[in-house]
Amino acid sequence: MPNALAHEKSPYLLQHAENPVDWEPWGEAAFARARAEQKPIFLSIGYATCHWCHVMAHESFEDAEIAALLNEHFVPIKVDREERPDVDRVYMTYVQATTGHGGWPLSAWLTPELKPFYGGTYFPPEERHGRPGFPAILQTIARGWREEREKLVDEGERVVAFLRHKEAGGRGPKDGGRKTEDGVQGGEELHDLAGEAFEKGFRHFYDSFDAERGGFGGAPKFPRASSLSFLFRCAALQGLDSAPGAEAAKMAGFTLQKMAQGGIHDHVGGGFHRYSVDGAWFVPHFEKMLYDQAQIALNALEARVATGDERYAWLARDIFNYVARDLTHPEGGFFSAEDADSPRPANPSVEGRFDRLTAGEGRGVHVAEQAEGAFYVWTQAEIMAVLGADAPLVCAHFGVTENGNVLAEADPHGEFTGWNILAQRQTLTASARALGLTAEQANDRLVAALEKLRVVRSRRPRPLLDDKIITAWNGLMISALARGHQVLGGGGEADRLLQAATRAAEFLQRELYDSARGVLYRSYREGRGAVEGFAEDYACLIQGLLDLYEASFDFRWLQWAERLQQTMDAVFWDDARGGWFNSAAGDASIVLRLKEDYDGAEPAPSSVGTMNLLRLGTVFDRVAAGSTVGQSGGLAGQVSNQASYRERGRQALLAFQGQWSGAPQAMPQMLCALELALESPRHVVLAGDPAAADFRALAAVLHEKAGPHRAILAVTGDADRQWLAARAPWLAEMRPQSGRATAYVCEEFSCQAPVTAPAELRSLLHH
């Protein structure tokens, strides 16, 4: 009989709806039950495409005896970390602080008042390698709750108090540096601190760079996009003709190349897996996350602008094609992820290998013999049968062997014995030469062969698709698509990218936004979820809207970004110390409000939010302090510009000064915002019709080379002129000259003479 999770929308929660465990979703009903029965809570947090979550579910949560222990002694609660990142961050912070590591599944035991007293991650069903088995842990904790409950309750109180003190004490300037009257540190001092942080951050990445295999440090290797973005900003600031600038671009570009060559890249279907378990980007953890696709695509575009190398443009297209084909909702939003696991028949022979399971059974349905990477790996015999004469080229290029190409040291559990993971093992030139082909011939044959493999692979049972649409991750994807439109040039391809970004923004506005209140919601699946958005949802979507405006020049996106920023500040801003809490005030189920201070797999909302404020300030901060421009009721209407956008952005920087100055490698995205805070406001204003060829020609010049940050604005008609002029009066008289699209290049609100020719604009930008 299904448990209470059967009524939820989350694919992760639905995966556990048939467990014999009496799971409850996170909410007051479960908390009230724990208080009434005076039982501790067992909290299990994971997500739908988490491999080790599947393992623990199969070993423990599907086991009747273990389920009986859980049901008798605890109130079991399941949380999808992607639906409730606020809950996840509280208890992940606790587990990391008490055990020194974290991950999913996250397992925590709480008092009925939601305060943690014991925790960890994956627990095996019996003792292994010195790790206690899950049933033994359950029995020990149950006995402790019966016999020494007061100690456990006191431990929960102590831990929460410690984390609250740590959160408050770790913020702000390390030495209480000099401030101006408005509380913002003096520009000269901040400039010195920023220079030190940039140098220290660069040195960290330089010292940890793997010059042979790309990336930083050893195994496992994650595609941490914010570190590459920081290096590309270093290259832009220093100039590629300088030694530091060239080295920064080299480290970031080489890392992307090695990632693109490795098994972490899906050479057949496009896109990237979550991370590699080895140091050579070869054996991946096979799940695919939307936020990785968005950020790696953006890195590829940054590399294309920095170097002019078309291989990076190809890489961005590869990701965009994958997302368009496999992660796009029919109405425009983007799905969250694809699982690492899928059914693998026991017999690896070619003929009939996947006939036992129909394609209809594969996606989203759990069947027997799930195995990680089953959808993606190959035998040599399969490739020979599918490709015929082209098989030797593919096998040589991707290192395919008869007995499989995964060595034991990269596969300690023997999961891939006899199988091949496609990873580029030699250059295209070498592959062509070995078979007596030209490079062009080899490339054409490889492209055709990979498409054949994709078609054959599509008949296999697919991994689970997590079809939640998450606001924050969609914001990241909108940014990448908008940037792709700018960098990849005009024509149908670039227009399709802009259309995809626009459709996604329209989907979010229609399905995940309450316009009357100005409030976002976190996720959509078969309708809007009940959970309102978190700081990361606002920050990432505002960034996406600003990027979409600069790509489309449709000022409705700038209008929406402004209103969302007002809501974000009203709901999440910390008036005492600056910066944004991850969650809103007033939620009794959150025992500790936290601020994210690490740019990890996803950038911290404060890093993105700070950059957003500084970008908005570049446009709007000529408005008189204390005005309430743009108010329209709801939460947004409660916010006034008592501090300008730029001042508030600097306050956010100071809130995290202890982190970015002490360990700048932890917040590379914040360092990029720091750069913008110290620069004079720069603008390029285009006046004319965005659909006209002369306007497009001017816009294309803006993305030819990396350089200092510039706000890009457009005055396209009376409607946006009136709206922009109400906020930035200096834009009012910027009009096309002599009937031609015209560019105005400005710094600190002082503008050069307008130009109408791309060559003239290029000269002004790069003189």
N, C-alpha and C positions, 0 to 999 in steps of 0.2 A: 504494500500500500504506500503511495507516495507520501513524503513528509511535507512540511509547510513550504519548502522551496518550490514546489510544483506550481505555485501561483506567481512566481517571479518571472521577469523578462530576461535577466542576465543568462547568457549561455553557460557561464561557469556555474551559477547556482542551479540551473536546470540539469547540468551534468550530475548533480548530487541529489536530485529529487527522489530517486529510487533507492538511495542508500538505506540500510536498516538503521542508520543513525537518525535520531529525531531532530534533525537540523531545524533551526529557526533562522530567519533573516535578521540582520542587524536592525533593532528597533525596540520601542518601548514594551511591546508585548513580551519579548524575550527577557528584557531586563526585569520587568515586573514578575515574571515567573521565577527568575533567579532570587529575587528578594523574598517572594512568598515562600519558596521552598528552601531558602537559605542554602543554596548550592553555589559553588563557584561556576564561572563560565569558562568553557573551553572554546576559544576563538581560533578559527582556521581561516586564513586569508590566502587567496591565490587568484588565478585568472584562467580563462578558458583555454589558452594555448600554452600553458605551463607544463612542461614535461614531468617534472618531479611532483607537481600537484597530481598528475594522473597516476604516477607510481604510488604515492601514499594513499590515494583514494582506492586503488585496486587492492593494495596490500592490507589496508587497515579499515577504511570506511565502508568497504563492501563486505568486511568480515563480520559475521553475526556475533561472535564472542566479544570482539573488540567493541562493536557497536553497543552491546549490552552493558559493558563497563562505562562507556560514555553516557549512555542514557540513564543509568542508575545513579551515577555520582555527580554529573555535571549538567549544565544547560548548554548544549552544543550550538554554536552560532557560526554560520558561514558568511563570509564577506568577499565580494568581487572587488579586488583592489582598484580596478579600472573604474568602477562605479563610485567607490568611496575612497579616493586617495587620501582624504583627511584621516579616516580611521586607520588606514594602512600606515601612514607616516607616524602616527602616535606610537603604535605598538612596534613598528620596525625600529623606531628610535630607541625604544626600550630594549629590544632584543640586541641591537647592535651595541648599546651601552653596557649590557650585562654579559654578553657572550663574545664580543669582539668581531662578530660577523653577522650577516643577514642574508635574506633571500626568501624564495617562495618554494613550497608552501611555508607560510609563517604560522607558527603555533604558539599561542599564548594563553595562560590561565589568569583569569581576572576575578576580583571580588564582585559581588553583586552591584557594587558602586562603580564598576568598570576600571578599577585600578589594578594594574598587572603585578603579579608576584612571582611568576615563573614563565620562561619562554624559550623558544628555539625555532628551528626551521623544520626540515624533514626528519622524522623519526622512523626507523625501520620497525617491522612488526616483531622482531626478536633481536637479541643482542648481536651486534656485528662490529668487529674491529674495535672493541672496547666501548662502543656506543650502546647505551641501554635500550632495550626494546620498548616500543610504545605502550604495550599493556602494563609493563612493570612501572613505567612512569605514571600512568593513570592511577594505578593502585597506590603508589607511594604518595601522590598528591591527595588522593581521596582520604587516605589515612591521616595525613597531615592536617587536612581540613577538619576532620572529626576530632582530632586529639590536640592540635595546636593552632586552632583557627586564629586566635588573637595574634600570634606571631606572623601569620601570613597576611592578615589584614594590615598589621603595622608595616610589614614590608611593602605592601602596595602603597600605603600613605607615604612612606619614606622615598620610594622610587619616584613617585609623581612630584613630590616636593623637590627632590634633587634635579629632575629634568626641568622643572619650572625655573629653578635657580640658574641652572646651566644655560637655559634659553635666554634668560634676561641678562646674565652676566657676560655672554659671549658676543654682545652686539656693540656697535658704536666704535668711536675712535679708541685705539689702544691706549693713548696717552692724554686723552682729553684735549686735543690740539686746539689751536686758536680758532675762534669762531667770529663770524660777523654778527651784526645785530639781529639778523633774522635766523640765527642758529646755524647757518651754513658756513662751513670752513672756508677760510680765505683762499682765493684762487691760486695765489702763488704757492702756498703750502700744499694745497691739493695737487697742483701741478707737479711738485717735487715728489710727493708720495706716489702719484700715478707713474712717473718715470721710473721710480724704483720698482714698482709692482710689475710694469711691463718688462723690465730687464730681468727681474727675478723669474717671472713666468716663462719668458723665452728661454732662460738658462735651464729651467727645469725640463722643458721639452727637448732642448738640445742635448742635455746630459742623458736623458732616458730614451732617446731616439734609437730605434733598431735600424741601423744603416743597411743591413742585409735584407730584412724582410718587411720593413716599414712598420709603422705604429710605434708605441711607446711602452717600454717594459716588456715583460714576458707573457707567457700563457696564464690564463686565457686572455684573448684580445678582443676588445669591444670597439665598435666604430663610434667613438665619442666625438660627435660632430663639432661641438663647441670648441674643442681644442684646435681643430683644423681651421675653423673660422677665425680664431684668435691669430693663428699663424699667418693666414692670408691678410688679416688686417695689419699685422707687423710688416709684411711685405709691401703693402700699399703705402704705409706710413714712411718706411725707410727707403722705398724705391728698389726695384729689382736690379738696378745697377750698383747697389751697395752690397757689401758682403753680408750684413745681417738680413737684408731684405731677400737676397737671393737664397740664403740658407733657409729662411722661414718658408718660402715658396717651395723649395726643394723638398723639405721634410713633409709638408702637407701633401704636395703633389705625388711624391713617391709612395706615401702611405695609401693614397687613393688608387694608384696604379696596382700596388700589391693586393689591395682588397679586391679590385676588379678582376685580377688574374686568379685569385684563390677560390677555394670551394665555398667560402662565405657568400660569394656572388653566384646567383642562380644563372648559369650560362644558357640554360635552355629556355626558361620562362621569364627571366629578367628579375630585377630587384635583389635585395640582400637579406640574408638570414641574420639572426640576432647577434651572434658572436661566434668566434672560433675557439675551440677548446685547446688548440695548440698555438704555438707562436708564429706560425707561417700562414695564417688565415686559411688553412686547408680543410680541417674537419670542423664543420660548423655545428652549433646548436641550431636546428633547422627551422625553428619558428620564424615567421616574418611579421614584423610590426610596422604599422603605418608610420609611426613617428620616425623610425629609422629610414624608411623610404624618403620621407620629406626632407630630412636633414642631410642625408647623403647626397640626394639630388642637388640640394643647395650648395654643398661643398663642391660638387662637380662643376656647378656653374661658376662658383668663385674661382676655381682652378682655371676654367676656360677663360675668364676675364683676365686673370693674373698672367697667364702664360700664352694665350692664343692657341693652345694645343687643341685640335679638334677631337682628340680622343676623349676629352672630358665632356664635350658636348654629346658625343655618342653615349657616354655613360649616363648622363642625365636623361637622355631619350629612352634608354633601356629601362630606367626606373619608371618614368612617366607611362610608358607603354604597359608595363606590368600593372601599375595601379589602375590605369584606365580599363584594362581587361578583367582583372580579378578582384579589385578592391573597391569598385564604384557601385553605389546604389543606383538603381534606375532613375531616381529623381535628383541625383547629383551629389549627395553626401558620400563620404568615404568610410568603408568598413575598417575595423580596428586591426585585425590580425588573421594570419593563418597558422594553424597548429604545426608543431614539429612531427607529431605522430600520425600515422595512418596504417591501415591494414597491410600486412605483408604475408602472403602465402608462404608456406614452409618450403615449397619446391621452387628453387630459383631457375628452373629451365625456362627457355624462351617461350615455347609453344604453350599457350593457354595459361601463362603465368598469372594473368590477372582475370582470367575468365570466371574464377570461382566467385568473385564478388562483382556485382554489376556497378556501373558508375553511379547509379542512383542510390546505392547503399553507402557510397563513400563519404559524401560531404555532410558533416554534421551528425552522423549516426555512428554510435560506437558498436563495433563488431569485434570479434575475437582477433587475437594475434596483432594487436597494435604494436608498431615498432617505430622508433624515431628515424626519420629520414627515408622511410620506405618509398615515399612518392618520388624521391629525388635521385636515388642511387641506381646504378646500372651494372649488369654483367657485360663482359666483352661480347658474349654470344648474342645478347639482345641487340647490341649496337651493330654487330656484323649483319644480323638478319634484317634490321630495319634499313641500313644505309648501303649495303652492298659495296660497290666500288669506292664510295666515299668513306667507308669505315676506316681504312688505314690512316687517312688524313686526320680524322677526328681522334682516333686512338693515340696517334703520335702527338697531336697538339695538346690533348688533355690528359695524357699520361695513363690511358686505360690499359690494363693488363689482364691476362687470362685468369689469374688468381686473385684479382682485386688489387687496388693500389693504396689501401689504408694500412699502414704499418701498426704493429702492436702497441708501440709506445704512444701513438695518438688515439688508440682504441683499446683502453685497458679492459673493458668489459666484453670485447669481441663482438660488438654489435654489427660491425661492418665487414667481418671476415668474408672474403670472396666477392665483395662488392667494390664498385668504383665510384668515387666522387669526382665529378668533372672539375678540373682546375688546370689552367693554362700552364704547361710545363716548358714551353719554348716559344720563341717569337714566331710571328706569322711568317717572317722571311725564312727562318730555319725550317719550319714545317713545309713551306712551299719548295724550298731547295731540295729537301729530302725526297720529294716526290716528283721533281722535275717540272714544277709549276711556277708561273709568275706569282708575285704576291697578290695581284689583283684576282687571278684565277683561284688561288687558294682561299682568299677572302670570300669570294662569291660562293664557292662550294661549301665552305664552313657555314655561312649564313643559311644556305638552303638545307644543309644537313641538320643544323640545330632546329630549324623549323619542323623538319620531319620528326625529330625526336620529341618536340613539343606536342605535336599532334598525337603521337603514340602515347606519350605520357598522360595526356589529357583523358585517356580512356581508363587510367588506373583509378582506384578509389582515392578520392582526394582527402587531404587533411581537413579537419574541422575549420570552417570559416567562422570566426567571431564577428558576427554582423552587427555588433553595436556601432553606433556612430557617435564618437566622442568629440565634444566641441573643441577642446584644446588641440587634439591631434589633427582635426580638420583645419584648424587655424594654421598649423605648421605646414600642412599640405597646400593650402591656399597660397601661402608665402612662396613656396617652392615653384608652384605653377606660374604665379605672377612673375617671379624672377626669370623663369624659363622663357616666358613670352618676351621679356626684355632682351635677354642674352642670345637666344637662339635665332634671332633675326626675324624679318617679316615673312609674310606668306602664310599658307594654309596651316602649316604645323604650329607656328607660334600662335596663330589665331585660335586653334583648337585648345591650346593650353590655357589661353585667357578665358575661353568659353567654359572650360572645366572648372577653373577657379571661380568664375562668376556663378555658375550653377550651384557650386558647393556653398558659397556665401548666401545665395538666395535660399537654399535649403535650410541652412542654419537659422536665418532670419525668420523663415516661415514656421519651422518646426520646433526650434529650441530657444525661442526668444519671446518673452512676454513684454510686448511694447508698452503696455499700460504702466507697468512697474519698472521697465528698463532692466529686467533681470534675465540672465541666461540660465539655461538648464544644462546639466552635465551630459546627458546621453539620450540617444533615440534608438529604440528597437521595437518595431511594431507599434509605434507611437512614442510620444515623449515620456521619458522617465520622470519619476517623482522628485529626484534629487536636484536641487539648484546647483548652479555652477560654482566652481572654486576659483581661487585667484588665478590658477594656471589657465583655466578656460577663458577668462577675460583677457589675460596677458597675451596668450597665443593668438586668440581671435583678433584682438586689436592690432597686433603686428601684421596678421594676414590681411586685414582690411586696409591698413596703411600701404602695404605692398601692392594690394590690388588697386587701390586708388592711383598709385604712381605708375601702374602698368596700363590701366584703362582710362584714367582721367575722368571717371564717373564719380562726381562728388558725393553721391549718396553713401559711398563707402567711407569717405572721410567724415561725413555727418554721423554715421553710426559709430565709427571709432571714437569720436569725441564723446558721444553719450555713454558708451560702454566704459570709457575711462572714468567718467564721473561716477558711475555706479561702482566700479572697482574700488575707487578711492573711498567712497562712502561706506562700503561693506567690509573691506579688508585692511584699510590703512591703519597703521599703528601710530596714533597721535603722540604717544609718549616717546617712542624711540625711532620712528620712521620705518619705512618699508611696509610690506604687506604680509599679514598672516595668510596661511594657506586656506583657512576656513573662516566662515563668518562667526561673529559673536552670537551667543545666545543658544547654541546647540548643547543641550544638557548631556548628549551622548559623547561629546568630545571633552575628555578630562584635561586636555592641554592643547592650547593653540600654539602652533609652531610656525616658524618661517623657514623656508627652504634656503640653505646656504651652500648648495653644491650643484654645479652644472654637470649632471651625469648623463644617463641615456636620454633624458629630456632636460632641457634647460630649466633652471630654477625660475619660478614665476617672477621673483623680484629682479632677476637679471633681465628678463624680457620686458617686464613692466617699466624698469628704469629707462631702458632704451626707448620705449614707447613715449614716456613722458618727455624725454629730451627731443624726440622727433616732433611731437606735438608742440613743444615749446619753440622750436625753430620756426614753426609756422605762425603760432598764435600769440606769442608772449609780448606783443606790443599792446595787448588789451590792458586797460587799467586794472590794477590790483583791486580785488574785492568785487569785481563785476560777476554777473551770473549768466554769462553768455551761454546760449544754447539750452537753457533749462526748459523742460517740457513735462514736468510732473513726475510722480513716482520717486524712486530712490535717486535717480539722476538729478531731480530737481532740488534735492537736499544739499547738493554740493556747490560750493562757491569757490572761486579762484582767489582765496585769501593769500595763498602762495601761488606764484605763477607755476606753470608746468615745469619750467626749467629749474626753479628753486626746489620744487618738490622732488624732481629727479636727483638733484644734488643731495637732498636729505636722505633719499633712498640709498645713494652711494655711501653716505656716512654711516647709515645703519649697519652696513656690512663691511665697514673699513677694516675691522679686526681680521676678517677672513681674507679679503682680497689683497690686503697689504702683507699679512703674515703668511698666507699660503695661496698665492695668486693662481696657481694651477688648479685650485678647487673651483674657481669661478671665472673661467676664461671668457664666458659670455658677458659677465659683468665688466670685465676689463674693456671689452669693445664698447660698452656704454660709457665707461669712464673716459675713453678717448673722445666721444662726442660731447661730453660735459665740458671738456677743456678747449674745444674748438670754437672759433667764432661762428655764428650762424651763417650758413651758406645756402643759397637757393638757386634753382633754375626755374624760371617761370616761362611756360610756353603758352602763347596766345594764338588761337586759331581753331580749326576743326580737326579733332583727333582722327577722323576717318580719312582726311586728305593726305595725299602723298607727300606734300611738302612738310606737313606737321610730323608725319611718321619719320621722315628723313632726319629731322632735327632730333626727335626722341631717340633714334637709334644711336646717335653720337654719344648720348649720355652714358651708354653702357659698353663702350668700346674698350675702356681701360679702367683699372682700379685707381682710386685716388681718395681724397678726403670725402667724408660724407656730405652729401648735398640733398636738401629737401627738394623734391620735384613737384611742382604745382602746375596747374593748367587753368587758364581762363578761356572757356570755350563758348560762353554765351552769357546772356543777361542773368540767368538763374544762378549759376555758380559765381558770377562776378558779384552779385548782390550779397550772397551768403558769405563768400570769402572776405569781401570788403568790410562787412560788419565785424569781422574778427581780426582782420589784418588790413587796415585802411590803405596801406601803401600799395596794395594790389589793384586798387580801384581803376586806375588809368592805364593799366597794361593791356594794350590792344594790338591786333595785327597791324603791321606797317605795310602800306601800299598794297593791301589786299592779300598779303602773303603771311604764312605762319611765321611767327617771330619769337625769338628766345631772348630772355632777359637774365643775365648772370649777375647775381648779387651776393655781397658779403657784408654782414652786419647792417643789412637793410640799405646799403649803398650799392647802386646798380651801374654796370657798364652800359655803354650805348647799345641799344637793341640790335640784334643781327638776324638775318633771314636765310643765310646760306650755311649748310653744314660745315664747310671748311672754316668759316668765321667762328662758328660756335666751338669747333674743335680747337682752334687757336686760343680762344679765351679760357677754355677748361684746362688746357695742358701747357700753357705758356710757362 
